[in-house]
Amino acid sequence: MNFGLSSEQQQLRAEIIAFAQSELNNRVRDRDHASEFDADAWRRCAKQGLMGLRMPQALGGGGKDTVTTVIALEALGYGCRDNGLTLAIPGQMWSIQEPLLAFGDSEQKKRFMPGLCDGSTPGAHAMTEPDNGSDAFACATTARREGDDYRLDGHKTMIGLAPVCGVALVFASTRPEHGQWGLSAFMVEAGTAGMHCQPASEKMGLRTAPLGDIVFRDCLVPAANRLGPEGAGQAIFNHSMDWERSFIFACHLGAMQAQLEAATQYASRRRQFGHAVADFQSVSNRLADMRLRLETCRLLLYKAAWLKDQGQAIPMHAALTKLHLGESLLASSLDAMRIHGGRGFMSEFEVERSVRDNAGGVIYSGTSDIQRQLIAKLLPVEQR
Ligand SMILES: Cc1cc2nc3c(=O)[nH]c(=O)nc-3n(C[C@H](O)[C@H](O)[C@H](O)COP(=O)(O)OP(=O)(O)OC[C@H]3O[C@@H](n4cnc5c(N)ncnc54)[C@H](O)[C@@H]3O)c2cc1C
C-alpha cells in the first residue's frame, strides 16, 4: 500500500492551491453576508479543468483517476475559503456527471457532458421534495408518457445550484403504482416551458452556494432526455449517492487542514495568564482531536477513492465516509471556534462562518442518522 503522491499529483496539488488562493477568495465575507454566488469563480474553476477532472477527455474532461481527482479537490478546498463554491463544484461532479457517464447513451453524453465540464451549464440534482427527504424514494413528482415526450408535474426543494442551473437531473415517478421501482430520471434543460427555478429563502450557512426550488407544471420533456430505461431511477439515484457520499467532502478535507493550521497558529500567538493558550491542555486537547479527525477523514476518503478506482460500488464505505466526515467537520469547526474564544464568535474573523457552513454537512446527501441506518443495514450483507 502506497500513501505517497506521485510527482504529477504533487504538481497538480501545488498548482491548484496557488490558483485557489489567488483567484477564488475575492470578497468571500461580503458575499456570504449578501448570499452571493461567484459565477466568475465557477467559470475560472471550470477553465482550470476542475469540474471535468475525472470525465473522459473525449467528453471535455481531464481523464484523471479518482485518487488524483480527490487530491485535486482537497487542494482546492485548502486554498479556497468560499465553502459554498467548494460544495457546489463536487455536488455537480458526483451527482450529475457520474450518473450521466454511467447511464447516459452516447448522444446524451455528447449533449450534456461538455457543458458540465466547461462550466457553461451548471447541473442540479433534484430529488428532495416538500414531503420526501430522508425517505427519498417516496417521490410525488410524476412523469407521464405522451408520445415522444413525458409530462412532468411536481415540486423539488432545497436543490443545489437550482437558481443558476443549465440542466437538472430530475427524479420522477413514471409508474406511481410501482413505488420506488417506478422512478425514472430525466435530464431537463433550464428554460424548458413549465420548469420554474426559484432561489431558496435565507439559509444558515453555505450562503455563497445557490440553493432553491424547481417546480414543474405541465413540463414536456423529450423521451430522448430520459437517463437509462424507465424504472431505473432508483438505481441511478443509488449510483449517484455512492459517489456523492464518498467524495462530497473532498474539498472540505483541505479546508480542515487549513482550519487546523490557523487554529494552531492562533493558539500559539494568543497569550493569557502569561502563557500561550496552546500551553493549556484544554486547548491542546482540542488541537489534538482536530488533527486526529483530519487523519481519519483523509484515510476514509483516500480509501474510498482507491476502491472506486478498482471499479467497485461501495455503499458501506460511502456511508461510513459521509457520516465520519460530516460529523468531524462540524466538531472541528466548533473546536476551532472555542480555541479562538470571543473572536471565534465574531463574523470579522470568519471562524464562525465555518461552523455555519459545516452544519449543513450532517444533513445533505442523507443525514447522519440515515448514514448510521444504512451502515447497520449493510452489516449482515458485509458478513455474508
Ligand atoms: C445545504 C443543503 C443542500 C442540499 N442539496 C440538495 C440537492 O442538491 N438535491 C436534493 O435533492 N436535495 C438536497 N438537499 C436536501 C437534503 O438531501 C435533505 O434535507 C435531507 O435528505 C434530509 O431530508 P429532510 O430535510 O426532509 O429531513 P427529514 O427526512 O424530514 O428528517 C428530519 C429528521 O428526522 C430524521 N429521520 C428521518 N428519517 C429517519 C429514519 N428512518 N431514521 C432515523 N432518523 C430519521 C432525520 O435524520 C432528521 O433528523 C440539500 C439540503 C441542504 C441542507
The ligand as a MOL file (V3000), in Angstrom:
LIG
                    3D

  0  0  0     0  0            999 V3000
M  V30 BEGIN CTAB
M  V30 COUNTS 53 58 0 0 0
M  V30 BEGIN ATOM
M  V30 1 C -27.3130 22.6340 2.0820 0
M  V30 2 C -28.2440 21.6000 1.5400 0
M  V30 3 C -28.1070 21.1960 0.2120 0
M  V30 4 C -28.9940 20.2600 -0.3310 0
M  V30 5 N -28.8810 19.9190 -1.6480 0
M  V30 6 C -29.7620 19.0590 -2.2090 0
M  V30 7 C -29.7100 18.7570 -3.6030 0
M  V30 8 O -28.8490 19.2760 -4.3300 0
M  V30 9 N -30.6250 17.8940 -4.1190 0
M  V30 10 C -31.5820 17.3120 -3.3490 0
M  V30 11 O -32.3660 16.5290 -3.8910 0
M  V30 12 N -31.6750 17.5780 -2.0040 0
M  V30 13 C -30.7900 18.4390 -1.4250 0
M  V30 14 N -30.8760 18.7430 -0.0710 0
M  V30 15 C -31.9080 18.1430 0.7380 0
M  V30 16 C -31.3540 17.0650 1.6810 0
M  V30 17 O -30.9720 15.9120 0.9400 0
M  V30 18 C -32.4290 16.7380 2.7250 0
M  V30 19 O -32.5900 17.9050 3.5190 0
M  V30 20 C -32.0250 15.5690 3.6200 0
M  V30 21 O -32.0180 14.3620 2.8900 0
M  V30 22 C -32.9710 15.4110 4.8190 0
M  V30 23 O -34.3090 15.4380 4.4100 0
M  V30 24 P -35.3690 16.4060 5.1780 0
M  V30 25 O -34.7570 17.7690 5.2210 0
M  V30 26 O -36.6740 16.2510 4.5110 0
M  V30 27 O -35.4260 15.8730 6.6540 0
M  V30 28 P -36.3790 14.6750 7.1690 0
M  V30 29 O -36.2310 13.4860 6.2890 0
M  V30 30 O -37.7410 15.2020 7.3740 0
M  V30 31 O -35.7050 14.3360 8.5580 0
M  V30 32 C -35.9890 15.0620 9.7740 0
M  V30 33 C -35.2160 14.3910 10.8910 0
M  V30 34 O -35.6630 13.0260 11.0530 0
M  V30 35 C -34.5650 12.1350 10.9450 0
M  V30 36 N -35.0090 10.9160 10.2590 0
M  V30 37 C -35.8100 10.8060 9.1780 0
M  V30 38 N -35.9870 9.5300 8.8390 0
M  V30 39 C -35.2750 8.7960 9.7100 0
M  V30 40 C -35.0530 7.3970 9.8950 0
M  V30 41 N -35.5850 6.4800 9.0990 0
M  V30 42 N -34.2320 7.0090 10.9080 0
M  V30 43 C -33.6590 7.9290 11.7290 0
M  V30 44 N -33.8480 9.2460 11.6200 0
M  V30 45 C -34.6330 9.6860 10.6330 0
M  V30 46 C -33.5300 12.8810 10.1170 0
M  V30 47 O -32.2110 12.3750 10.3260 0
M  V30 48 C -33.7150 14.2920 10.6370 0
M  V30 49 O -33.0240 14.4410 11.8550 0
M  V30 50 C -29.9990 19.6840 0.4940 0
M  V30 51 C -30.1090 20.0720 1.8310 0
M  V30 52 C -29.2480 21.0210 2.3530 0
M  V30 53 C -29.4030 21.4410 3.7890 0
M  V30 END ATOM
M  V30 BEGIN BOND
M  V30 1 1 1 2
M  V30 2 1 2 3
M  V30 3 2 2 52
M  V30 4 2 3 4
M  V30 5 1 4 5
M  V30 6 1 4 50
M  V30 7 2 5 6
M  V30 8 1 6 7
M  V30 9 1 6 13
M  V30 10 2 7 8
M  V30 11 1 7 9
M  V30 12 1 9 10
M  V30 13 2 10 11
M  V30 14 1 10 12
M  V30 15 2 12 13
M  V30 16 1 13 14
M  V30 17 1 14 15
M  V30 18 1 14 50
M  V30 19 1 15 16
M  V30 20 1 16 17
M  V30 21 1 16 18
M  V30 22 1 18 19
M  V30 23 1 18 20
M  V30 24 1 20 21
M  V30 25 1 20 22
M  V30 26 1 22 23
M  V30 27 1 23 24
M  V30 28 2 24 25
M  V30 29 1 24 26
M  V30 30 1 24 27
M  V30 31 1 27 28
M  V30 32 2 28 29
M  V30 33 1 28 30
M  V30 34 1 28 31
M  V30 35 1 31 32
M  V30 36 1 32 33
M  V30 37 1 33 34
M  V30 38 1 33 48
M  V30 39 1 34 35
M  V30 40 1 35 36
M  V30 41 1 35 46
M  V30 42 1 36 37
M  V30 43 1 36 45
M  V30 44 2 37 38
M  V30 45 1 38 39
M  V30 46 1 39 40
M  V30 47 2 39 45
M  V30 48 1 40 41
M  V30 49 2 40 42
M  V30 50 1 42 43
M  V30 51 2 43 44
M  V30 52 1 44 45
M  V30 53 1 46 47
M  V30 54 1 46 48
M  V30 55 1 48 49
M  V30 56 2 50 51
M  V30 57 1 51 52
M  V30 58 1 52 53
M  V30 END BOND
M  V30 END CTAB
M  END
